[in-house]
Amino acid sequence: MISVNREAMKTVRLILDEPERLGVEVTRLENGATVIDMGLEAVGGWAAAKLYTVVTLGGLGEVSYESFEVAGRALTAVRSMIDYPIEGCVASQIAGWRLESPGKEHAAILAGPGRALNKASLDHYFDWIDYRDDHHEAVVAIQASEPVPLSIVETVAVSCKVQPRDLYILIAPNHSLVCAVQVAARIVEQTLHRLAEEGMDLRCLRHAHGLGVVPPLVDDDLVSMGRINDSLLYGGIANIVVESTDEACEAVVDKVVSSACDAYGRPFIEIYEAAGRDFYEIPIDLHSPAEVHLNNVTTGRTFSAGSINRDVLRASFFGS
């Protein structure tokens, strides 16, 4: 069986070998756990962002960069190629492990392969798949703008049934380059959870690849949060290979793109403000890719829906 934590640790060790070159900072906590700062106090960079993304995919993805044009400006897009979409995306990359912390207004949301070791906390995405990991090391990633409390570290180690010395935590805030890249690379997992929510059996998945634009950076977590969501909703393309029926593909494809939501058409920050800055008040169907293609290998047909919305991307990224 493939272990997402074992595979991810291969990339973690590459990071630990060259922190200065990658612009990251490694800290060993008093309980022995390792925190890898990839954008909080550390600078991070393109190389660090790629490795962070591979780790969140459980070491099961290939990540590369290419050009993406918005309003006459050449931006960067991240492409992720995934041969194990259930293990790499659903069991690892999705930020599905919610951890409350005393005194904190917002819960920490964990992504990464450590989720597949966690049997102590609710993570409903595992209801859709038959995969769990078994490994003595755990890796999680947290999108946060402040250091990880020791209480969270202890809870994660216990939940994953690993010693704290075998726990590795990657952290990057919304406004960092690393975060912008890894969110844009979530376009496939964003599509997969929408397919499941609309009734498709994820066990039909074969392969996947996605392309997401990386937004311009700004030292403001709220604005950055809006832009990185727009990169998915209005600038993300997912290509999913399935072994299914044409009827099953046709039944979901038009429902799993962001344009199917009534809230579609405005920058995410405006939608977020209108929802009282409460993510749970935002329609679930908005959290979808801009464009999706389902290739059914059973018949050879491809079902497509949605499109890139460069007008909203321009407004979000450049204010016009």
Stockholm file with secondary structure:
# STOCKHOLM 1.0

chainA/1-320         MISVNREAMKTVRLILDEPERLGVEVTRLENGATVIDMGLEAVGGWAAAKLYTVVTLGGLGEVSYESFEVAGRALTAVRSMIDYPIEGCVASQIAGWRLESPGKEHAAILAGPGRALNKASLDHYFDWIDYRDDHHEAVVAIQASEPVPLSIVETVAVSCKVQPRDLYILIAPNHSLVCAVQVAARIVEQTLHRLAEEGMDLRCLRHAHGLGVVPPLVDDDLVSMGRINDSLLYGGIANIVVESTDEACEAVVDKVVSSACDAYGRPFIEIYEAAGRDFYEIPIDLHSPAEVHLNNVTTGRTFSAGSINRDVLRASFFGS
#=GR chainA/1-320 SS CCCHHHHHHHHHHHHHHCHHHHTCEEEECTTSCEEEESSSSSCCCHHHHHHHHHHHTTTCEEEEEEEEEETTEEEEEEEEEESCHIIIIIIIISCCEEECCTTCSSCEEEESGGGGTCCSSCCGGGGGCCCCCCCSCEEEEEECSSCCCHHHHHHHHHHHTCCGGGEEEEEECTTSHHHHHHHHTTHHHHHHHHHHHTTCCGGGEEEEEEEEEECCCCSCHHHHHHHHHHHHHTTEEEEEEECSCHHHHHHHGGGSSGGGSTTTTSCHHHHHHHTTTCGGGSCGGGSSCSEEEEEETTTCCEEEEECCCHHHHHHHHHCC
#=GC SS_cons         CCCHHHHHHHHHHHHHHCHHHHTCEEEECTTSCEEEESSSSSCCCHHHHHHHHHHHTTTCEEEEEEEEEETTEEEEEEEEEESCHIIIIIIIISCCEEECCTTCSSCEEEESGGGGTCCSSCCGGGGGCCCCCCCSCEEEEEECSSCCCHHHHHHHHHHHTCCGGGEEEEEECTTSHHHHHHHHTTHHHHHHHHHHHTTCCGGGEEEEEEEEEECCCCSCHHHHHHHHHHHHHTTEEEEEEECSCHHHHHHHGGGSSGGGSTTTTSCHHHHHHHTTTCGGGSCGGGSSCSEEEEEETTTCCEEEEECCCHHHHHHHHHCC
//
